[in-house]
Amino acid sequence: MRAAASSKYCIMGCRNRKMSREGTNIGVKVLLVEDEEKILSLMETYLLAEGYEILTARDGNAAVQLYMESKPDIIVLDWMLPHMNGLDACRRFREIGEPGIIMVTAKTEEMDKIVGLEMGADDYLTKPFSLRELSARIRSLLRRMNRAGSSAQGSVLRRGELSIDEERLQVFMGGQELRLTPTEFKLLHLLASRPGRVFSRMQLLQHAFEEEFVIDERTVDAHISKLRKKLDANPSAYIQTVYGFGYRFGASHEN
């Protein structure tokens, strides 16, 4: 049984909350995956009041099936689930689609968070948490997804064998399409748009997340690691580590 503190903190933010956002989230589907009934009910009630369309599942297998049937925009995914844990479910979601994923975990070690991000999560939320913070993180992830999906120029950025299509949100390596999360796309586009320039982890965080709450700078390392794996053959030739500072895109790939 989960610690009572989780339920206590999930209740925070329910009272006296402003309802002015209701209606602005209509049409946005959020899948809540949590096996503890009380926490699931509290999250559902709060987010329904904010105008979201809510789907719920209490285990990983049910969540994957529900995703394939309903294609939610955002998934709030608990780490510890029966039948299929959150990490395996996250990996499965990334194989079949590109939803925004917020991993919820009671694990506080940095490595645990990095593992979740490397499995494909866009963000993480550590228990205990407030419903207000959950709502803020959902809105923030939606903003990132919307901004990644909008492009005034619709130009294609070409760097060596890498092509980045802003308008279609597509990335190709040697003619083969790569499946990137919204966060990975924003990081890659920023780095590739300025070959040779060094970006600090904080600069990359501010560009990719644009959030009002604190995020560990090492979060960037997890996203970059996942991005490098997707670049496949010689990934470090594209995204280079500048030790003690951050990352840069290899200037030799500038066209």
C-alpha positions as CSV (number, residue, x, y, z in Angstrom):
1,M,0.0,0.0,0.0
2,R,1.3,3.5,-0.9
3,A,2.3,6.0,1.8
4,A,-0.6,8.1,3.0
5,A,1.5,11.2,2.3
6,S,0.9,10.8,-1.4
7,S,-2.9,11.2,-1.0
8,K,-2.4,14.1,1.4
9,Y,-0.3,16.1,-1.0
10,C,-2.5,15.2,-3.9
11,I,-5.4,16.9,-2.1
12,M,-3.4,20.2,-1.9
13,G,-4.7,22.7,-4.4
14,C,-8.2,21.3,-4.6
15,R,-9.7,24.0,-2.3
16,N,-10.2,27.6,-3.4
17,R,-8.7,26.9,-6.8
18,K,-9.7,29.4,-9.6
19,M,-11.9,28.0,-12.3
20,S,-11.0,30.6,-14.9
21,R,-9.2,28.0,-17.1
22,E,-12.2,25.9,-17.5
23,G,-13.1,25.8,-21.2
24,T,-9.6,26.6,-22.4
25,N,-8.6,22.9,-22.2
26,I,-11.7,21.5,-24.0
27,G,-10.7,18.9,-26.5
28,V,-7.4,18.0,-24.8
29,K,-7.4,14.4,-23.7
30,V,-5.4,13.4,-20.7
31,L,-4.8,9.7,-19.7
32,L,-4.2,9.2,-16.0
33,V,-2.5,6.0,-15.1
34,E,-2.4,5.3,-11.4
35,D,-3.2,2.2,-9.4
36,E,-4.2,3.9,-6.2
37,E,-7.9,4.7,-6.4
38,K,-7.9,7.7,-4.1
39,I,-5.1,9.5,-5.9
40,L,-6.6,8.6,-9.3
41,S,-10.0,10.0,-8.3
42,L,-8.5,13.3,-6.9
43,M,-6.5,13.9,-10.1
44,E,-9.5,13.1,-12.3
45,T,-11.9,15.4,-10.4
46,Y,-9.4,18.3,-10.4
47,L,-8.5,18.0,-14.1
48,L,-12.1,17.6,-15.2
49,A,-12.9,20.9,-13.4
50,E,-10.2,22.5,-15.5
51,G,-11.9,21.4,-18.7
52,Y,-9.8,18.4,-19.8
53,E,-11.3,15.2,-21.2
54,I,-10.0,12.5,-18.8
55,L,-9.3,8.9,-19.4
56,T,-8.2,6.6,-16.6
57,A,-6.4,3.3,-16.3
58,R,-5.1,1.4,-13.2
59,D,-2.4,-0.8,-14.8
60,G,0.1,-0.6,-17.7
61,N,-1.6,-3.0,-20.0
62,A,-4.9,-1.2,-19.7
63,A,-3.2,2.1,-20.3
64,V,-1.6,0.9,-23.5
65,Q,-4.8,-0.5,-24.8
66,L,-6.7,2.7,-24.0
67,Y,-4.0,4.8,-25.7
68,M,-4.4,2.8,-28.9
69,E,-8.2,3.3,-28.8
70,S,-8.4,6.9,-27.8
71,K,-5.0,8.6,-28.7
72,P,-4.8,11.0,-25.7
73,D,-2.6,14.1,-26.0
74,I,-1.0,13.8,-22.5
75,I,-0.3,10.8,-20.3
76,V,0.3,11.1,-16.6
77,L,2.0,7.8,-15.9
78,D,2.8,6.3,-12.5
79,W,6.1,4.4,-12.3
80,M,4.9,1.6,-10.0
81,L,2.0,-0.2,-11.7
82,P,0.7,-3.8,-11.8
83,H,1.1,-6.1,-14.9
84,M,3.2,-3.6,-16.8
85,N,5.3,-1.0,-14.9
86,G,5.4,2.6,-15.9
87,L,8.8,2.3,-17.6
88,D,7.7,-0.5,-19.9
89,A,4.5,1.3,-20.6
90,C,6.4,4.5,-21.5
91,R,8.6,2.6,-23.8
92,R,5.5,1.0,-25.5
93,F,3.8,4.4,-25.9
94,R,6.9,5.7,-27.7
95,E,6.8,2.7,-30.1
96,I,3.2,3.4,-31.1
97,G,2.8,7.1,-30.9
98,E,4.1,10.5,-29.7
99,P,2.0,11.6,-26.7
100,G,3.3,14.0,-24.1
101,I,4.3,11.9,-21.1
102,I,4.7,13.0,-17.5
103,M,6.2,10.3,-15.3
104,V,5.0,10.3,-11.7
105,T,7.3,8.6,-9.2
106,A,8.0,8.3,-5.5
107,K,11.7,7.7,-6.4
108,T,13.8,10.7,-5.6
109,E,17.3,9.5,-6.8
110,E,18.6,11.5,-9.8
111,M,19.4,8.2,-11.6
112,D,15.8,7.0,-11.3
113,K,14.6,10.2,-12.9
114,I,17.2,10.0,-15.7
115,V,16.1,6.4,-16.4
116,G,12.5,7.6,-16.8
117,L,13.5,10.4,-19.2
118,E,15.7,8.0,-21.2
119,M,12.7,5.7,-21.6
120,G,10.9,8.5,-23.3
121,A,9.2,10.6,-20.6
122,D,9.0,14.4,-21.4
123,D,8.9,15.4,-17.7
124,Y,8.7,13.9,-14.2
125,L,6.7,14.7,-11.1
126,T,8.0,13.4,-7.7
127,K,5.5,12.2,-5.0
128,P,4.2,13.8,-2.9
129,F,3.0,16.5,-5.2
130,S,0.1,19.1,-5.4
131,L,-2.6,19.0,-7.9
132,R,-1.8,22.6,-8.8
133,E,1.8,21.5,-9.8
134,L,0.4,18.6,-11.8
135,S,-1.9,21.0,-13.7
136,A,1.0,23.4,-14.3
137,R,3.2,20.7,-15.7
138,I,0.4,19.5,-18.0
139,R,-0.1,23.1,-19.3
140,S,3.7,23.5,-19.7
141,L,4.0,20.3,-21.7
142,L,1.1,21.3,-23.9
143,R,2.8,24.6,-24.6
144,R,6.0,22.9,-25.6
145,M,4.1,20.5,-27.9
146,N,2.1,23.3,-29.5
147,R,5.2,25.5,-30.1
148,A,7.1,22.6,-31.5
149,G,4.2,22.0,-33.9
150,S,4.0,25.6,-35.1
151,S,6.4,27.1,-37.6
152,A,6.2,30.5,-39.3
153,Q,8.8,29.6,-42.0
154,G,8.3,25.9,-42.5
155,S,11.9,25.7,-43.5
156,V,14.0,22.5,-43.7
157,L,17.3,22.6,-41.8
158,R,20.0,20.4,-43.4
159,R,23.1,19.4,-41.5
160,G,25.1,16.7,-43.2
161,E,22.9,13.6,-43.5
162,L,20.4,15.2,-41.0
163,S,17.3,17.0,-42.2
164,I,15.0,18.8,-39.8
165,D,11.6,19.8,-41.2
166,E,10.1,22.5,-38.8
167,E,6.6,22.6,-40.5
168,R,6.0,18.8,-40.4
169,L,7.9,18.2,-37.2
170,Q,9.9,15.5,-39.0
171,V,13.6,14.6,-38.7
172,F,15.4,12.4,-41.2
173,M,18.9,10.8,-41.0
174,G,20.1,9.6,-44.3
175,G,16.6,9.5,-45.6
176,Q,15.2,7.5,-42.6
177,E,12.8,9.2,-40.4
178,L,13.6,9.5,-36.6
179,R,10.8,9.5,-34.0
180,L,11.5,12.3,-31.6
181,T,9.6,13.6,-28.6
182,P,8.6,17.4,-28.6
183,T,11.4,18.1,-26.2
184,E,14.0,16.2,-28.2
185,F,12.9,18.0,-31.4
186,K,13.3,21.4,-29.7
187,L,16.7,20.6,-28.4
188,L,18.0,19.2,-31.7
189,H,16.6,22.1,-33.7
190,L,18.2,24.7,-31.4
191,L,21.6,23.0,-31.5
192,A,21.5,22.4,-35.2
193,S,20.4,25.9,-36.0
194,R,23.7,27.3,-34.6
195,P,26.5,24.8,-35.4
196,G,29.6,25.3,-33.2
197,R,27.9,27.5,-30.6
198,V,28.1,26.1,-27.1
199,F,24.8,26.1,-25.1
200,S,24.8,25.7,-21.3
201,R,22.4,23.1,-19.8
202,M,20.4,26.0,-18.3
203,Q,20.1,27.7,-21.7
204,L,18.8,24.4,-23.2
205,L,16.4,23.9,-20.3
206,Q,15.0,27.4,-20.7
207,H,14.5,26.8,-24.4
208,A,13.0,23.4,-24.2
209,F,10.9,23.7,-21.0
210,E,10.1,27.4,-20.4
211,E,8.7,26.5,-17.0
212,E,8.2,28.5,-13.8
213,F,9.2,25.7,-11.6
214,V,12.7,24.3,-10.9
215,I,14.1,21.5,-13.0
216,D,17.4,19.8,-12.4
217,E,19.9,20.8,-15.1
218,R,20.9,17.2,-15.4
219,T,17.5,16.6,-17.0
220,V,19.1,17.9,-20.2
221,D,21.7,15.1,-20.1
222,A,19.0,12.5,-20.1
223,H,17.2,14.0,-23.2
224,I,20.5,14.5,-25.0
225,S,21.5,10.9,-24.3
226,K,18.2,9.6,-25.7
227,L,18.6,11.9,-28.7
228,R,22.1,10.7,-29.4
229,K,20.9,7.1,-29.5
230,K,18.3,8.0,-32.1
231,L,20.9,9.7,-34.2
232,D,22.4,6.2,-34.4
233,A,25.6,5.6,-36.4
234,N,28.0,8.3,-35.0
235,P,25.8,10.3,-32.7
236,S,28.5,12.2,-30.8
237,A,29.8,13.7,-34.1
238,Y,26.5,15.7,-34.2
239,I,25.9,16.6,-30.6
240,Q,29.2,17.2,-28.7
241,T,29.7,17.5,-25.0
242,V,31.6,20.6,-23.7
243,Y,32.7,19.3,-20.3
244,G,31.8,21.5,-17.4
245,F,29.4,23.6,-19.5
246,G,27.0,22.0,-21.9
247,Y,26.6,20.9,-25.5
248,R,27.1,22.1,-29.1
249,F,26.3,20.9,-32.6
250,G,29.4,19.9,-34.6
251,A,30.5,22.8,-36.8
252,S,31.7,20.3,-39.4
253,H,28.1,19.5,-40.3
254,E,27.2,23.1,-41.2
255,N,25.9,23.2,-44.8
